Amino acid sequence: MKKMLILACIALPVFAIAQKKNKTAEKIAKSISATDLKERLYTVASKENEGRDTPSPGLERAADYIENQFKSFGLLPGNGDSYRLRYPVYKDSMISASLMVNEEALNINKDFQPLSGVNHTAAMSFSELVFAGYGITDDKTDNYANLDVQGKLVMILDGSPESYPSTGQQRYRSPASSYGKLITARNKGVAALIIVSGNLSGNSGNGRSQWSLNGYSPSVFPLTFTLSASVAKGILGEDAKDLVSKTDGSPAATKPYKANISLSYYNTIVKGSASNVLGVVEGSDKKDEWVIITAHYDHLGVRNDNTYYGADDDGSGTVSVLEIAQAFAGAKAAGKGPRRSILFMTVSGEEHGLWGSGYYANHPVYPLEKTSADLNIDMVGRIGNEYQKNKDSANYIYIIGDDKLSSDLNPITEQVNKTYTKLTLDRKYNDPKDPNRFYYRSDHYNFAEKGVPIIFYFNGVHQDYHRPTDTPDKINYPLMEKRARLVFFTAWDIANRDEMLKRDKPLNQ
């Protein structure tokens, strides 16, 4: 007992020291201000940047602004002599498409439309098609039952019958979604697919698909066209008088129908590029070890003439990175710089599937085994739905991932928050099994997959999430200032401690 008492007495001063404020860090953190955050966000999330889609001229303008800010702070270029890390993106551009039924050429956009982004260059002819109802196959339904569709042309209906359960959380992965039906058709060996629609959009999107990271398809989908209901009724005859009604069961017999049908689609691949913007504050005695601070500066662009400003998602994270970078650069200039080097990186393509961070994780400029942590800031400027009426609504942050990969992260977060910012740290979304799956949905996850310890800072979704109404005037700037300072103090601790963070927990736990 006496020995334990002595040890406890020894430990007390150590604990006290751990909680003592670092006056240098505290002074530097004061440069992170609500006023500066607001000024920067009105630039990043401006109408001129057109929603910062990846790739787009608006995204490039935002990247130029970020690069110029890094230069003005005195940050070193993060990719050799460049502040940009570019990566290629691709999309299909249709050259031509045709659909003929019984030797009659149909009119594109009026009678049919090709499904750009799925189709590949091909020309096919058939003497019959197989009608497969709604084309749904799941554990209770099989519209392909008793049908031979291998290598054949198949016609299905868009949507689902009234009794089919809502897609809910599954969304595009539902067997009743367009993508789900394409997967089913591919798995059944269908050669070409016609989807009957009661309402063609009136244009084929200029025959261009969405951008993707690959200039090739890892698997080939059936050649796919949408077809007007009137043309489909002409092929199916009397069986199809109620073809697009949403009644239960199939509105026409599921069987082969005789018809001479020819389909063709010719495309070319368009190559583009996007970039991550990288700036470095070089460390001192541990400059070959790294801390990375990330946010995505892209958003959803302009859709149906509406600009998706993305002020919170993720203009808030972008300008927080800028403020934190300026703070560390100022400390470096004053001879108080970090021991480890810090890479400040705003990434693009997050909204399309974590493209930019994924590219860096697979093509790292600095060794990931020498990267102590990635601190990722994605949406820190608003009050989320769950906190709208909470007493801590203006004093909280969701912390995601600090219980994973490294046993050091949670104590650091708790310590710096208790010492400096005193926010309510909500770890509701730390559970990877949470149905929202936030742990997998931002750029930190590409680093976590490589074994780099991460923290994801997040305010939760709100009524303007992924809407044109996510604008800078709705940001809570004093709260964003406090959240950005929490990230700063956490980075300060990780960058200046004697050892890199332990990697002593598995990724999937």
ZAMARGU-4260 file (C-alpha; in steps of 0.2 Angstrom, whole numbers, plus 5000, padded with zeros to 4 digits):
<rodrens>
0) 5000/5000/5000 | 5014/5012/5005 | 5023/5008/4988 | 5006/5012/4978 | 5004/5028/4988
5) 5022/5034/4983 | 5019/5029/4965 | 5002/5039/4965 | 5011/5054/4972 | 5024/5053/4958
10) 5011/5052/4945 | 5001/5067/4951 | 5013/5080/4945 | 5014/5072/4928 | 4995/5072/4927
15) 4995/5090/4932 | 5009/5095/4919 | 4999/5086/4906 | 4984/5097/4909 | 4994/5113/4910
20) 4991/5125/4896 | 5005/5128/4883 | 5006/5147/4883 | 5014/5147/4866 | 5001/5136/4858
25) 4987/5146/4866 | 4994/5162/4860 | 4996/5155/4842 | 4978/5148/4842 | 4971/5165/4845
30) 4975/5169/4827 | 4961/5157/4821 | 4946/5169/4821 | 4928/5169/4817 | 4931/5185/4807
35) 4944/5177/4796 | 4935/5161/4794 | 4920/5171/4788 | 4929/5181/4775 | 4938/5166/4768
40) 4922/5156/4767 | 4912/5169/4757 | 4926/5167/4744 | 4927/5148/4744 | 4908/5146/4743
45) 4905/5160/4732 | 4893/5160/4717 | 4909/5163/4706 | 4915/5146/4711 | 4900/5137/4704
50) 4898/5124/4717 | 4916/5117/4715 | 4911/5101/4706 | 4926/5089/4701 | 4932/5093/4688
55) 4926/5111/4684 | 4932/5129/4681 | 4925/5133/4698 | 4935/5120/4707 | 4950/5127/4698
60) 4946/5144/4704 | 4945/5138/4722 | 4961/5128/4720 | 4970/5144/4714 | 4963/5154/4729
65) 4969/5140/4742 | 4986/5139/4733 | 4988/5158/4734 | 4984/5158/4752 | 4997/5144/4756
70) 5010/5155/4747 | 5005/5170/4756 | 5007/5161/4773 | 5024/5155/4768 | 5020/5137/4767
75) 5032/5126/4756 | 5024/5118/4740 | 5019/5100/4746 | 5023/5091/4730 | 5040/5094/4725
80) 5040/5112/4718 | 5021/5112/4715 | 5007/5115/4727 | 4996/5104/4716 | 4995/5085/4716
85) 4985/5081/4700 | 4976/5065/4696 | 4967/5060/4680 | 4948/5058/4678 | 4938/5051/4663
90) 4921/5050/4655 | 4912/5043/4640 | 4907/5055/4626 | 4894/5047/4614 | 4898/5049/4596
95) 4882/5041/4590 | 4868/5029/4595 | 4854/5020/4585 | 4839/5009/4589 | 4829/5001/4575
100) 4813/4991/4577 | 4807/4980/4562 | 4818/4990/4551 | 4811/5007/4557 | 4824/5019/4564
105) 4818/5027/4580 | 4821/5045/4585 | 4834/5048/4599 | 4827/5058/4614 | 4809/5056/4607
110) 4808/5037/4606 | 4824/5031/4615 | 4839/5036/4625 | 4856/5028/4627 | 4862/5025/4645
115) 4879/5035/4644 | 4891/5030/4656 | 4886/5012/4656 | 4886/5008/4637 | 4901/5003/4628
120) 4905/5004/4609 | 4895/4989/4602 | 4882/4985/4588 | 4869/4971/4591 | 4854/4963/4581
125) 4841/4952/4588 | 4826/4943/4581 | 4817/4943/4598 | 4817/4950/4615 | 4812/4943/4632
130) 4800/4953/4643 | 4805/4951/4661 | 4793/4962/4670 | 4801/4974/4682 | 4818/4965/4681
135) 4819/4963/4700 | 4827/4948/4708 | 4829/4947/4727 | 4826/4934/4741 | 4807/4935/4738
140) 4805/4940/4720 | 4812/4934/4703 | 4805/4942/4688 | 4818/4931/4678 | 4811/4915/4684
145) 4809/4902/4670 | 4816/4914/4657 | 4831/4910/4646 | 4840/4927/4644 | 4858/4922/4642
150) 4865/4932/4628 | 4848/4939/4623 | 4839/4956/4622 | 4828/4959/4637 | 4815/4972/4640
155) 4810/4977/4658 | 4800/4991/4666 | 4807/5006/4675 | 4802/5007/4694 | 4793/4994/4704
160) 4775/4988/4708 | 4765/4997/4721 | 4768/4983/4734 | 4786/4982/4732 | 4795/4989/4748
165) 4803/5006/4749 | 4822/5006/4745 | 4825/5015/4761 | 4843/5014/4767 | 4848/5004/4751
170) 4844/5017/4739 | 4854/5014/4723 | 4859/4997/4729 | 4841/4991/4730 | 4836/4977/4718
175) 4822/4989/4711 | 4834/5003/4708 | 4841/5006/4690 | 4858/5001/4696 | 4851/4986/4705
180) 4842/4980/4689 | 4858/4983/4679 | 4868/4972/4691 | 4855/4958/4690 | 4854/4959/4671
185) 4873/4958/4670 | 4873/4943/4682 | 4860/4934/4672 | 4871/4936/4656 | 4859/4948/4647
190) 4867/4955/4631 | 4857/4971/4629 | 4843/4979/4640 | 4829/4990/4636 | 4821/4999/4650
195) 4803/5005/4647 | 4800/5023/4654 | 4784/5032/4654 | 4793/5049/4654 | 4809/5051/4644
200) 4819/5066/4650 | 4819/5075/4632 | 4838/5075/4631 | 4852/5062/4632 | 4863/5073/4642
205) 4873/5077/4627 | 4878/5059/4627 | 4891/5062/4641 | 4892/5052/4657 | 4898/5057/4674
210) 4917/5058/4677 | 4925/5043/4685 | 4943/5038/4690 | 4945/5025/4678 | 4946/5026/4659
215) 4939/5008/4658 | 4926/4998/4665 | 4931/4983/4676 | 4915/4974/4671 | 4904/4976/4656
220) 4886/4980/4658 | 4873/4975/4645 | 4871/4988/4631 | 4856/4998/4639 | 4843/5010/4631
225) 4828/5018/4639 | 4812/5016/4627 | 4796/5026/4627 | 4780/5016/4632 | 4772/5019/4616
230) 4786/5010/4606 | 4786/4996/4619 | 4768/4993/4617 | 4770/4992/4598 | 4782/4978/4601
235) 4773/4968/4614 | 4755/4971/4606 | 4739/4967/4616 | 4749/4961/4631 | 4755/4978/4635
240) 4740/4990/4636 | 4743/4994/4654 | 4762/4993/4652 | 4768/5008/4664 | 4754/5006/4677
245) 4761/5002/4694 | 4749/4988/4698 | 4756/4972/4707 | 4762/4958/4696 | 4768/4960/4678
250) 4757/4971/4666 | 4762/4959/4652 | 4767/4941/4650 | 4785/4937/4654 | 4790/4928/4639
255) 4799/4930/4622 | 4792/4942/4609 | 4796/4941/4591 | 4804/4958/4584 | 4819/4963/4573
260) 4828/4975/4584 | 4845/4982/4581 | 4855/4993/4593 | 4871/5002/4592 | 4882/5014/4602
265) 4898/5022/4598 | 4908/5032/4611 | 4925/5039/4615 | 4934/5043/4631 | 4937/5061/4637
270) 4951/5063/4649 | 4952/5077/4662 | 4961/5081/4678 | 4958/5087/4695 | 4970/5092/4709
275) 4973/5091/4728 | 4981/5107/4735 | 4996/5104/4746 | 5006/5115/4757 | 5019/5111/4770
280) 5026/5118/4787 | 5042/5110/4789 | 5046/5102/4806 | 5062/5104/4816 | 5071/5088/4824
285) 5057/5076/4818 | 5054/5084/4801 | 5054/5067/4792 | 5039/5062/4801 | 5022/5069/4797
290) 5005/5075/4803 | 4992/5078/4789 | 4977/5090/4791 | 4964/5087/4777 | 4947/5094/4771
295) 4938/5093/4754 | 4936/5109/4744 | 4924/5101/4731 | 4905/5101/4731 | 4891/5097/4720
300) 4893/5110/4706 | 4878/5117/4697 | 4863/5106/4694 | 4846/5111/4685 | 4852/5129/4686
305) 4855/5129/4705 | 4872/5132/4712 | 4876/5120/4727 | 4887/5132/4737 | 4893/5119/4749
310) 4897/5132/4763 | 4897/5119/4777 | 4900/5104/4766 | 4915/5107/4765 | 4919/5125/4763
315) 4919/5125/4782 | 4933/5112/4783 | 4943/5120/4769 | 4944/5137/4777 | 4948/5129/4794
320) 4963/5121/4786 | 4968/5138/4779 | 4967/5146/4796 | 4976/5132/4805 | 4990/5132/4792
325) 4992/5151/4794 | 4993/5148/4813 | 5007/5135/4811 | 5016/5145/4798 | 5016/5160/4810
330) 5023/5149/4824 | 5037/5143/4812 | 5041/5161/4807 | 5042/5166/4825 | 5054/5151/4829
335) 5041/5141/4838 | 5037/5129/4824 | 5032/5110/4826 | 5044/5096/4828 | 5036/5086/4815
340) 5032/5092/4797 | 5013/5096/4794 | 5005/5093/4777 | 4990/5104/4774 | 4980/5096/4760
345) 4963/5101/4753 | 4957/5087/4742 | 4945/5086/4728 | 4933/5073/4722 | 4926/5068/4739
350) 4908/5070/4733 | 4911/5058/4719 | 4919/5044/4730 | 4934/5051/4740 | 4944/5053/4724
355) 4957/5065/4729 | 4962/5057/4746 | 4961/5040/4738 | 4974/5046/4725 | 4985/5053/4738
360) 4984/5037/4749 | 4989/5026/4734 | 5002/5039/4728 | 5008/5047/4744 | 5021/5061/4742
365) 5027/5057/4760 | 5028/5040/4767 | 5012/5034/4776 | 5022/5024/4788 | 5030/5040/4794
370) 5013/5049/4795 | 5008/5050/4813 | 4990/5055/4810 | 4977/5062/4798 | 4965/5075/4805
375) 4951/5077/4793 | 4938/5091/4794 | 4922/5089/4785 | 4907/5100/4790 | 4911/5110/4806
380) 4901/5126/4803 | 4883/5122/4807 | 4872/5115/4821 | 4866/5097/4816 | 4848/5091/4817
385) 4851/5082/4833 | 4858/5097/4842 | 4845/5110/4836 | 4836/5110/4853 | 4851/5103/4864
390) 4858/5114/4878 | 4875/5111/4870 | 4870/5116/4852 | 4883/5130/4851 | 4897/5120/4860
395) 4899/5102/4853 | 4907/5092/4839 | 4906/5074/4834 | 4922/5065/4835 | 4924/5050/4824
400) 4938/5037/4824 | 4948/5042/4839 | 4945/5025/4847 | 4952/5016/4832 | 4970/5012/4826
405) 4979/5021/4840 | 4976/5020/4859 | 4985/5037/4860 | 4971/5047/4850 | 4957/5047/4863
410) 4967/5053/4877 | 4975/5067/4867 | 4958/5073/4861 | 4951/5072/4879 | 4966/5081/4886
415) 4967/5096/4873 | 4948/5098/4874 | 4948/5099/4893 | 4963/5110/4893 | 4958/5123/4880
420) 4942/5122/4871 | 4929/5113/4882 | 4918/5107/4869 | 4905/5093/4871 | 4914/5078/4862
425) 4900/5067/4855 | 4906/5050/4849 | 4889/5044/4844 | 4895/5040/4826 | 4911/5031/4831
430) 4903/5014/4829 | 4906/5008/4811 | 4890/4999/4812 | 4880/5015/4814 | 4868/5015/4799
435) 4874/5032/4793 | 4891/5024/4791 | 4900/5041/4793 | 4916/5033/4798 | 4917/5027/4780
440) 4911/5043/4771 | 4924/5056/4771 | 4943/5057/4766 | 4950/5051/4783 | 4945/5033/4778
445) 4957/5032/4764 | 4971/5035/4777 | 4963/5023/4790 | 4963/5009/4777 | 4982/5011/4775
450) 4984/5010/4794 | 4986/5029/4798 | 4977/5034/4814 | 4963/5047/4810 | 4951/5059/4818
455) 4936/5065/4808 | 4928/5081/4815 | 4910/5083/4810 | 4894/5094/4815 | 4881/5081/4809
460) 4869/5084/4794 | 4856/5097/4794 | 4841/5103/4783 | 4853/5111/4770 | 4864/5096/4768
465) 4868/5093/4749 | 4855/5107/4745 | 4858/5124/4736 | 4853/5132/4752 | 4870/5127/4761
470) 4876/5145/4760 | 4889/5155/4770 | 4876/5166/4779 | 4870/5151/4789 | 4887/5147/4797
475) 4889/5149/4815 | 4907/5157/4814 | 4911/5158/4833 | 4907/5139/4835 | 4917/5135/4819
480) 4932/5145/4827 | 4931/5134/4843 | 4931/5118/4833 | 4945/5124/4822 | 4955/5128/4837
485) 4952/5110/4844 | 4960/5103/4828 | 4974/5115/4830 | 4978/5110/4848 | 4976/5092/4843
490) 4989/5094/4829 | 5000/5104/4840 | 5001/5089/4853 | 5003/5076/4839 | 5017/5086/4830
495) 5027/5090/4846 | 5026/5074/4856 | 5042/5063/4858 | 5035/5048/4848 | 5024/5045/4834
500) 5006/5039/4838 | 5006/5020/4842 | 4997/5009/4829 | 4990/4996/4841 | 4972/4993/4836
505) 4965/4984/4820 | 4956/4994/4807 | 4940/4984/4809 | 4936/4982/4827
</rodrens>
